[in-house]
Amino acid sequence: MADQLSVLKGKGNTALKNGQIDDAEKYYLLALGAEHVTEDSMLRRQIQQNLALCKIKRGAWQECVDICTTLISQGCGDIAKVQYRMGLALAKLGRKLDALGHIEKARHLEPTDKAIEQLLDSVRSIEPNEQTAPVPILALMAVHMSSTARYEHFRSCLKSIEDQTVAPTLGISWSATSEEIASKVRALLEVARPACCKICLEQPRRLSQFQHYRILTERLVATQSASTPCWVVFSDDDDFWDPQRIEACAHEAGGFDAESSVQSVVFPWFATRPDGIRPSSVEDIEDGLRKGVVQIKGGLSQEERKGATVPLSEDEYWMYVVRLQVHEKFFEQASDTLLACEFCDMAYKSFVRSFQKIDGGTISICFHPDLPWMYFYHYDETKQASSSASSSMQDGPTVADQRAAARLLPSLATIPGCGLDTAEDAAYASALIRRSVALWFCTNYAFFQEPHLPLCESFVNYFSNFMPVRARDKVSTQAVNWFLLVAQPPWSHLQRLGATSDFSSLEQTCKEKAAAAMSTSKLLGLGCQRP
């Protein structure tokens, strides 16, 4: 039987070489229809690949796609010619985004193949049509320009936005640390502002990221039709966008109309350089991917995909494409204090990820293995551990923290092994607790929409496990518990951030937990008045 198949394959190959496409197809189909040809036969797969080439030569693009889809499902996805032919056929069918994914895969498998590179360039140059941008995308960028280096990063970020295959409606809100830097930003925006940037606002003072976003949201919403489904994406000012980022976002989000329960789409991966070296351009990133110095982080394995309903725990808010109505609801209910908080992005993620529980919506997680790298996030893994600890106190203690510390220091001195020996130490602990309360609140922001959830247990576990480590190694667990739950309770912080829950039971539970943790209840009665 194998000899018969080989003979038929040989006749088909000869006919194909001589341009006799009909005869070639006839022999290949005879071979595939022979008895005892198993689905996983290597010879069968080779014949199918040749048949796909026949379909290309005849211009039978959908038939070629069908054959290549079967081959990939049979484990031939690591064969460059299969990916190449699939990409070519999809491009001819007008499915540019899908085509690029397969051609990129072919290039990864055969990085020196000039035909693959030429096809990739050709497909990228195809002008987008209405099918590739089925829904409008609003892109929000908050910028605080503090140095010349960041100014150059901003320039390259704008270039990556200008080069999108599908343009978003971009809004930029920015400020600068000095008039000198501000004048450079104005000059840059005069010449490098992307054509898709419809709103560009200079702010007279520094704002938080989400204060910028609120201003942009209010302005951009007025430009959109209420009857058209619209989605929102974000960007830092020093990162890069894959040329197909917005096209991919629109392609995925466009599959969900206004009646769909899907309220957000997430692409849980990004490109980065673990060594912290920042690429100079998108071309530099793609060259780094080929060489292995730029890596793709995140994503979900086939096993993780099964039954998954929420993104990875390490997701970032700029991975999300959020329905405009959901985005607006967040800003409608967020307090000014929350929007000013440095952890507001955590609250935004918590809100978006839990919206399916609040209003019956869902999140669609994009798993497509051949989509673009989407977003280059610049960070240095080698410095991440040390910087994360120092960044938790980037602003230092406030005047209120220092006053509270001075008032409380005599009582703190009575706690054995406290470790808070000076007013500076106590002020540090006060500021750390205040900021940690904000982080806990933002991380659990959605829970505050449902007061019946076990906030007490979450709060106690968070501080008992997290605080003693973060409050400088020399600060004892006893001191942290006492300082947090007696000297400076977090309830006022939480209420300013926007929490409306009744904290009486939470407060009592925390006191009891603290007393148990300190092995004595008398520390709770040191006579210190709450600040």
N, C-alpha and C positions, 0 to 999 in steps of 0.2 A: 504493500500500500504506500509506504514511504517513497519507493521508487516511482510509482505512478504520479504521486503528488509532485515530486521533483521534476519529472518530465513535463507536466502541465505548467509548473512554475517557470521552467526554462523556456517553453514555447511562448508563454506570456511575456517574459522579459525580452525575448527577441522581437516580438511584435511591438512592444512598447518602445524599444530602442529604434525600431524602423518607422515609428510614427503611426503604426497601425493600432490605434487606440481601441477600436471596436473589437478587433481580434484579441488584443491583450486582455480586455475585460472578460471576453468569452472564456479564455483559458483559465483566468484567475477564478471566475465564478464556478467553472467546472471542478476546479481543485477544491474550492471551499465547500462544494456540495457533495463531495465524495463521501462514501460511508466510512465510518470509523475515524473521522477526523475530529479529534477532541478539541474542546474550547480552549484549553491551555497549551495546545501544541505550538512549539516554537515556529515550526514551518508554517502553520496556519497564520500566525501573527505576521510573519514576513510577507506572506501573500496579501494579507489585508493592508499592510503598509503600501505595497505596490498598487493595490486597487485604489487606495486613497489618492495616489499620484495620478492614476488614470482620471479620476473624478476632477482633479485640479486641471488637467489638460483639456478636459471637456467643458470646464466651467460649471460643473455640477457641485456648487459650493456646499449646499446643505447635505448632500449625500456624503461629501468628504468629511464634514463635521460629524455626521452620524458614525462613520467608520472610525474616526479618530477618538470619538467619545468611548466607543466600545473598546478600542485598544488601550486607552488610559485606564478604563475600569478593570482591564485584565492585567494591569501591572506594567504597562509600557510607557508610563508617564515620564520615565527617566531616559527615554530615547529622544534625542534632539530632533530628529526628522519628523517624529509624530507631533511634537509640540509646534514645530515650524509649520507643518501643513495645516494643523488645526488653527494656528494664528492667522495664516494667510486666508483660509476659507472664511473665518469669522470676519476678518477685515473686509473681504469682498461682500459679505452680507450686511455691512454697515455696523457691525457690533465692535466698535473700536476698542472700548475698554476691555472687553473680554479677550479680544485679539492680543492686546498688549500684554496681558498676563501670561499667555502661552508663549509669545515670542520672547518675553523676558526669561521665562523658564528655559527655552531653547538656548538663549545666549548664556545662561548660567551653566548649562551642560556643555556647551561648545563655545567658550569665550573668544576664540580666535576665528570663528567662521564668518567670513566677510558677507556671505549671502544673508545670514541671520541679521547682522548689523545693518545691512542696507534695508532689509524689510522693516526692521524696527524704526529706522529713521523715516522711512516712507509712511508708515502707519501713524507715527507721531505727528507728521505734518498734515494729516487729514484734518480739515476744518470741522469743528464740532457742529452737529446739527441738533434739532429740537429733541430728538430721541435721546441724545446723550445728556441733556440737561432738562429733565422733565419737571423739575421744581426749582424755584428760586432759593438760593442759599445766601444768608446774611453772615458775613464774617466780621467779627469784632476783635479789635486789637487795642490793648492798653499799653501806653509807652511812658516810661519815665527815664529820660535821658540824663545819665549822671557822669558820662565819661566819653572821651573820643573813641575809645575802643568799642564801646556799645553803639556809638553812632555808626561805625563801619559795619557792625553786625546788623543794624537796622537797615542799612542800605542793601545788603545782600538778601535780607529777608524780603524786602519790597520787590527785589528783582525776581525772586522765586514766585511771588504772587502775580507779578506782571506776566510771567510765562505760563500761567495756568491754561490748560487746554479748554477749560470752561470757566468763565469769569464769574466770581461771586459779586455780590454787592458789598463792598468793603467799607467799614467805618473805622476811623482811627481817632482816638482821643489821647492827647499827649501833654506832657509837661517836661521841664528841664530844671536842673539844679542851678543854672546860672544863665544870664542873658547871653554870654558868649556862646554857650552850647545851644541855647534856644535859637540864636540867629543861624547857626549851622543847620539845625533841623529844618528851619523854614526854607533855607536855600536848597537843602536836599529835596524837600517835598515839592519845591517848584519844578525840579527837573526829573525826579524819580518817582513822584507819586503815581501809582498805577492808575490806568484809565478807569478801572472798576471802582476806584475809591470815590464814593459819592459824598461822604462826609468826613471832614478832617478838622478836628477841634483842638485848639491850643487852650490849655487850662492855666489859670493864673497861679495856681498853687499845686503842690503835690497831692494826688489823690490815690486811694487804694485801687487795686485792679478792678474790683467790682463796683466801686463808685464810678470809674470810667465807663464800665459796661452799662450801668444804669442810664447814664447820660446818652450813650450811643443807642441803646435800645429805644429810648423815648423818641429820639430823632429818626431812627431808621424805620420804626413801625409805621410812622406817618407816610412813608414812601411806598408801602405795600398794600395790595388789594386784600381786603378782608376775606374775599371769597376764594383766594388762591392759597393752597397749602404752602407754608413757608418754613424753612428750617434754619437753625443757627449753629455756627461753628466758631471756634476761638483760635487765637494764636498769640504766642509770646512775640516780643519784638526782635529776638536774637536767634530764632530758629529758622529752619527751611521747610518749605512745602514741596512735596513731590509734585511734578508737573500735572499729574492726574488726580491730585487730592480732591479738588472740588468736583471734578467729573465723577469720581468714585462715590463721593458723598451724595451727589444728586442722583446718581444711578441707583444707589441702594434706597435712599429715602423716597425716591420717586415711585417706588413700588407700593407705597402705602398712601392711599388717598385720605381725604378728610374724615371718612367714616371708619378708617382703620383704628384698631385699639393700640397700635404701635405709636409710642410717644417719643421715642428716641432710638437712635442707631449708634452702636459703638464699634469702632475699629480698634481692638485691643492690642495694637503693636505699634512700634516706632523704630526708626533707625537712630543709631548713636555710635560714637567712638568711645569705647571704654577707657582709652588712654587720655581722654580729655582734650585732645587736639581738635580744634574747631575747623571744619572744612571751609574753603573759601567760596565754594559755589555748589550748585546742584550737580554739575558735572564731576566735581571733586568727590562728592558723596557716592555717585554711581561707580566711579573708578575705585573708590574704597571698598564698595560692596564686592566688586569683582576680585579685588586683592585680599579681601577678608579682614581689613582693618576697620571697616564700618560693619556693624552687626545689627541684626534685627532682634529687638527685645520684645517680650510679651507674646501674645497670640495664644491660641488654645490648641492642644493636641486633639487627635480624633477621639480619645477617651474622654477628655474634658468636655468635648462638645456635647456628649450624650446627656440630654436632660438639663443642660445648663440654662439658667434663666437670668443670671446676673453676670456682669463682667468679672474679670480678675480683680483681686483685692488691690493690686498695684496699678489700677487704672488711673489716668489723669483726666481732668475735665476737658482738655483739648482733644481727647480721643472721641468725644461725643458729638453727634449731630442731633440737635434737640428741636422738637417741634416748637414753633414760635409761641404758641399759646401756653405751653408748659414753662418756657423760659420767662414769659411775662408774669406768670403766676408767682414765680419765685421772687421777683422784684416787687410785686404787689404786697407780699407779706413779710419780706425781709426788713428788719429794723435798720436804722442808720448805723447803729453800733455794729451790727453784724456785717454790713457792707464795708465798714471801715476795718474790720478785723482781718488780720493777715491769713487766717485760716478759712476765709469765706469760701474758697474754692472747695474745701471739704464739705461745707454745708450745701453748696450747689450740687455736688455729686450725690450727696445723701438724698437730697430732694428729688433729683432726676431719677436716681436708681430705685427709689421707693414709690414713684408716682403710680406704678401699677397697683400698689396696695391702697393708695389713697383714692384714686379716681378710676380704677379698673383698667388702667393702661398697661402696656407691656414694653419691654426693651427688646430690640432685635440686635443680636450679636452677629457681626459680620465675620464669617469664618473663611472666606474664600482664600485659598492658599496662594493664589497667583496674582492677587491684587498688588498695587504699588506699595512702596514703603511708607507712603502717606505723609509722614512728618519726621523731620530730623530734630531730635531733642538734644540740646548741648548740655552735657554735664560730665563731670570727671569722677569715675567710680573710685579712683585711688584716693580722692579727697572727700568722698561722700560721708564716710563714717565720722571723720573729725569735724567736717563742716556742719553736719546735722546737729551735733551737740552744741556747737557755738551759736548756730542760727537760732536756737530756742531762746536765746537771750539777746538778740541782735539790737534791741532798743534799750536794754538795761532797765533798772528799776526807775519808776516814776517818783516824783516828789511825794505823792501819797504813800508809796511803798516805803520811802525813807522815813516819813513821819510815823507810820505805823510801826516800823521796826524799832525806832527810838523809844516809843511808848511801851513796846512789848518786851524789850530786851531784858529788863530785870526779872520778869517771870520766866523767860526762856532759860535764864541762867540756873534756875532751880531744877531743871530736868537733867538727870544724870546722863552723861554721854551725848548731850544734845548736839554738839558740833557747831551750833550757831553762837559763836563767841563774840562777835562784833556786830555793830549796827549794819555794817556793809553786808555781812553774811545774812542777817535777818532780812534786810531789804531785798537781797537777791532771792531768798526763799519766797518772800511775799510776791515779787514779780513773777517768779516761776510758777507759783500756784495760780495766780491770776491768769496767766497766759495758758496754763495747762487746762484750767477750767474752760477757757474759750475753745481750745482744741478739742476737748471732750464734747462740748456742746455742738460744735460744727460737725464733728465726725458722726454724731448721733442726731443730727438736726431733724431728720424725718420722723424720729421717734416722738418728738414733741408735738406732732400732729395727732398722735394717738396716745393720750395720757395713761391708758391702761397698761402700756408696755412696762416691763420691769426695769424702770430707770434706776431704782435704788441699787439693785444688784450690779448693774452695769457701772454705775458711778463708783461704788465701793471697790469693785474689782479693778477698775481702771487706776484709781489712785493708790491702792495697796500694792499693785504690781509695778506701776510705772513711776510714781513720784519718788520713792526712796532712791531709785537709780539716777533720776535726772537732777535731783536737788544736790548737786555736787556729792561725791562719794562720801564725804565726811559728815553729811547731815544724817542723823539717825532717823529710823522709821518712826520712833516715838515723837520726835520733834515735828516731823512732817504731818503726822496724824493730828497732833495737838494744834499746830499752827493753822492747818487747813480747816479743821472742824470746830475749833473753839475760838481761836484768835481772829481768824479771817474767813468766815464761812462764805461759800461761793454763791449763795442764792441771789445776792444782789447783782453779781456779775452775770448770772444766767438770765435774770429778768431784763437787764439792759440789752443783752444780746437778742432778746425776743422771746424767751421762754415764758409761757403763760400758765404752766402747770402749777398745781398746788404742791409745794415742796415740804409741807409739814411732816408728812410721813417719811419722806426721803431724808430730811434733816435728822429726825429721831433715829432712824435706822443707821445712818452714818455715824452718829454719836455712839451708838451701842457697838458698832463694828470697831470704831476707833478705840473704845475702852477695852474691848476684848483683845485687840491687837497690842495694846500697851500693857496688858495683864494687870491693870489697875484702873479703877474709875476715879481715884482721887485727883489724877492729873487734869481731869476735866473741870475741876473746881478750883483752879489756881487763882481765881479772883480777877482774871483779866476781862476787861470790858471789850465787847466787839467794836472794832473800828467803824 
